[in-house]
Amino acid sequence: MIAMVEVGEDYTDRLITIKSNNPCSMEEAQKDARDAGYQVIAELCSIVPTMHEVQITIAVEPEGGKKDGRKN
């Protein structure tokens, strides 16, 4: 499972969760986020193996910084 989570100074917002049957590396997941137009915050990304799957969390911020309507 890959979760893209937008991270701001005062909030977090899950943007999308992707279930994949194919193995995916952290680098591939981060590339997918960049291809979708997000800036990846590498130091906040994580991989957590669970009993049934591997969860990859990609922390992103909107391309260009602040998102309308959000404090940043």
MDAnalysis code that builds the backbone (N, CA, C; Angstrom):
import MDAnalysis as mda
import numpy as np

u = mda.Universe.empty(216, n_residues=72, atom_resindex=np.repeat(np.arange(72), 3), trajectory=True)
u.add_TopologyAttr("name", ["N", "CA", "C"] * 72)
u.add_TopologyAttr("resid", np.arange(1, 73))
u.add_TopologyAttr("resname", ["MET", "ILE", "ALA", "MET", "VAL", "GLU", "VAL", "GLY", "GLU", "ASP", "TYR", "THR", "ASP", "ARG", "LEU", "ILE", "THR", "ILE", "LYS", "SER", "ASN", "ASN", "PRO", "CYS", "SER", "MET", "GLU", "GLU", "ALA", "GLN", "LYS", "ASP", "ALA", "ARG", "ASP", "ALA", "GLY", "TYR", "GLN", "VAL", "ILE", "ALA", "GLU", "LEU", "CYS", "SER", "ILE", "VAL", "PRO", "THR", "MET", "HIS", "GLU", "VAL", "GLN", "ILE", "THR", "ILE", "ALA", "VAL", "GLU", "PRO", "GLU", "GLY", "GLY", "LYS", "LYS", "ASP", "GLY", "ARG", "LYS", "ASN"])
u.atoms.positions = np.array([
    [0.846, -1.164, 0.000],
    [0.000, 0.000, 0.000],
    [0.898, 1.235, 0.000],
    [0.546, 2.206, -0.821],
    [1.263, 3.469, -0.887],
    [0.290, 4.580, -0.517],
    [0.645, 5.382, 0.463],
    [-0.187, 6.517, 0.866],
    [0.600, 7.795, 0.602],
    [-0.016, 8.732, -0.127],
    [0.563, 10.054, -0.300],
    [-0.126, 10.970, 0.693],
    [0.656, 11.594, 1.561],
    [0.124, 12.432, 2.622],
    [0.719, 13.825, 2.475],
    [-0.145, 14.822, 2.301],
    [0.304, 16.207, 2.214],
    [0.556, 16.725, 3.626],
    [1.718, 17.311, 3.833],
    [2.126, 17.754, 5.158],
    [2.361, 19.252, 5.135],
    [1.680, 19.959, 6.012],
    [1.891, 21.390, 6.174],
    [2.286, 21.681, 7.605],
    [2.511, 22.916, 7.904],
    [2.935, 23.292, 9.246],
    [1.874, 22.946, 10.285],
    [0.598, 23.128, 9.930],
    [-0.487, 22.925, 10.887],
    [-1.467, 21.820, 10.499],
    [-1.138, 20.986, 9.535],
    [-2.088, 19.964, 9.099],
    [-1.390, 18.806, 8.392],
    [-2.091, 17.692, 8.288],
    [-1.743, 16.606, 7.370],
    [-3.030, 16.199, 6.687],
    [-2.934, 15.799, 5.443],
    [-4.112, 15.441, 4.668],
    [-3.758, 14.292, 3.739],
    [-4.419, 13.146, 3.910],
    [-4.148, 12.019, 3.027],
    [-4.755, 12.332, 1.665],
    [-3.906, 12.354, 0.644],
    [-4.359, 12.674, -0.700],
    [-4.883, 11.455, -1.429],
    [-4.140, 10.364, -1.336],
    [-4.500, 9.164, -2.088],
    [-3.851, 7.951, -1.434],
    [-4.518, 6.822, -1.510],
    [-3.951, 5.552, -1.084],
    [-4.041, 4.604, -2.267],
    [-2.933, 3.965, -2.585],
    [-2.867, 3.069, -3.745],
    [-2.541, 1.671, -3.259],
    [-3.361, 0.711, -3.630],
    [-3.057, -0.694, -3.361],
    [-2.430, -1.267, -4.613],
    [-1.309, -1.958, -4.448],
    [-0.615, -2.523, -5.598],
    [-0.285, -3.975, -5.328],
    [-0.444, -4.806, -6.334],
    [-0.067, -6.209, -6.214],
    [1.415, -6.406, -6.523],
    [2.028, -5.387, -7.125],
    [3.438, -5.457, -7.477],
    [4.284, -4.789, -6.404],
    [5.447, -5.362, -6.102],
    [6.336, -4.713, -5.135],
    [6.779, -3.337, -5.648],
    [6.959, -2.406, -4.734],
    [7.349, -1.045, -5.099],
    [8.401, -0.577, -4.104],
    [9.437, 0.090, -4.585],
    [10.465, 0.626, -3.693],
    [10.091, 2.045, -3.279],
    [10.781, 2.543, -2.269],
    [10.585, 3.920, -1.821],
    [10.880, 4.881, -2.968],
    [11.948, 4.615, -3.711],
    [12.333, 5.491, -4.821],
    [11.243, 5.549, -5.895],
    [10.640, 4.399, -6.200],
    [9.563, 4.367, -7.201],
    [8.335, 5.134, -6.708],
    [7.993, 4.972, -5.447],
    [6.836, 5.673, -4.886],
    [7.077, 7.185, -4.872],
    [8.291, 7.604, -4.518],
    [8.608, 9.026, -4.526],
    [8.582, 9.584, -5.947],
    [9.065, 8.811, -6.916],
    [9.029, 9.245, -8.316],
    [7.590, 9.433, -8.772],
    [6.700, 8.508, -8.391],
    [5.282, 8.628, -8.749],
    [4.687, 9.919, -8.183],
    [5.049, 10.261, -6.950],
    [4.544, 11.499, -6.331],
    [5.069, 12.719, -7.088],
    [6.339, 12.690, -7.457],
    [6.905, 13.816, -8.221],
    [6.240, 13.930, -9.586],
    [6.008, 12.785, -10.227],
    [5.342, 12.783, -11.535],
    [3.922, 13.344, -11.438],
    [3.302, 13.217, -10.251],
    [1.954, 13.745, -10.043],
    [1.977, 15.240, -9.706],
    [3.183, 15.833, -9.635],
    [3.292, 17.270, -9.428],
    [3.563, 17.704, -8.005],
    [3.955, 16.786, -7.140],
    [4.213, 17.119, -5.740],
    [5.701, 17.187, -5.456],
    [6.055, 17.988, -4.446],
    [7.408, 18.014, -3.924],
    [7.459, 17.015, -2.772],
    [8.371, 16.072, -2.839],
    [8.493, 15.036, -1.824],
    [9.344, 15.555, -0.672],
    [8.904, 15.284, 0.548],
    [9.669, 15.617, 1.750],
    [10.311, 14.305, 2.213],
    [11.490, 14.021, 1.690],
    [12.122, 12.713, 1.857],
    [12.317, 12.306, 3.316],
    [12.677, 13.254, 4.177],
    [12.948, 12.895, 5.574],
    [11.689, 12.488, 6.340],
    [10.497, 12.734, 5.789],
    [9.251, 12.334, 6.447],
    [8.619, 11.098, 5.813],
    [9.236, 10.551, 4.772],
    [8.715, 9.339, 4.124],
    [9.125, 8.118, 4.945],
    [8.300, 7.070, 4.883],
    [8.617, 5.872, 5.665],
    [8.092, 4.612, 4.993],
    [8.715, 3.501, 5.356],
    [8.256, 2.169, 4.953],
    [8.022, 1.381, 6.232],
    [6.818, 0.797, 6.350],
    [6.477, 0.004, 7.531],
    [5.985, -1.358, 7.072],
    [6.765, -2.420, 7.326],
    [6.270, -3.757, 6.997],
    [5.219, -4.179, 8.020],
    [4.098, -4.700, 7.531],
    [3.060, -5.228, 8.412],
    [2.940, -6.721, 8.147],
    [2.013, -7.355, 8.812],
    [1.877, -8.801, 8.675],
    [1.488, -9.215, 7.251],
    [0.679, -8.398, 6.562],
    [0.143, -8.800, 5.265],
    [0.641, -7.975, 4.090],
    [1.318, -6.849, 4.363],
    [1.756, -5.980, 3.275],
    [2.843, -5.041, 3.771],
    [3.349, -4.249, 2.859],
    [4.296, -3.193, 3.208],
    [3.593, -1.874, 2.950],
    [3.613, -0.986, 3.932],
    [2.992, 0.326, 3.789],
    [4.086, 1.363, 3.562],
    [3.976, 2.081, 2.451],
    [4.909, 3.157, 2.138],
    [4.147, 4.466, 2.269],
    [4.647, 5.367, 3.099],
    [4.030, 6.685, 3.253],
    [4.960, 7.711, 2.628],
    [4.426, 8.447, 1.651],
    [5.170, 9.482, 0.963],
    [4.631, 10.827, 1.427],
    [5.465, 11.600, 2.118],
    [5.074, 12.930, 2.585],
    [5.362, 13.923, 1.471],
    [4.357, 14.735, 1.134],
    [4.508, 15.695, 0.042],
    [3.977, 17.055, 0.461],
    [4.394, 18.055, -0.279],
    [3.786, 19.373, -0.181],
    [3.384, 19.758, -1.590],
    [2.392, 20.631, -1.742],
    [1.965, 20.998, -3.083],
    [3.103, 21.648, -3.848],
    [3.172, 21.383, -5.133],
    [4.181, 22.015, -5.986],
    [4.036, 23.517, -5.853],
    [5.114, 24.206, -5.542],
    [5.058, 25.661, -5.403],
    [4.799, 26.140, -3.996],
    [4.652, 25.245, -3.019],
    [4.519, 25.673, -1.632],
    [3.119, 25.621, -1.089],
    [2.551, 26.781, -0.727],
    [1.262, 26.833, -0.030],
    [0.108, 26.343, -0.884],
    [-0.837, 25.699, -0.215],
    [-2.066, 25.258, -0.861],
    [-3.176, 26.243, -0.477],
    [-3.993, 26.636, -1.447],
    [-5.063, 27.603, -1.186],
    [-5.957, 27.124, -0.047],
    [-6.283, 28.054, 0.863],
    [-7.198, 27.741, 1.945],
    [-6.539, 27.049, 3.122],
    [-5.233, 26.782, 3.054],
    [-4.554, 26.112, 4.147],
    [-3.515, 27.038, 4.738],
    [-3.342, 26.950, 6.058],
    [-2.257, 27.688, 6.687],
    [-0.978, 26.892, 6.483],
    [0.091, 27.564, 6.149],
    [1.363, 26.878, 5.922],
    [2.509, 27.617, 6.523],
])
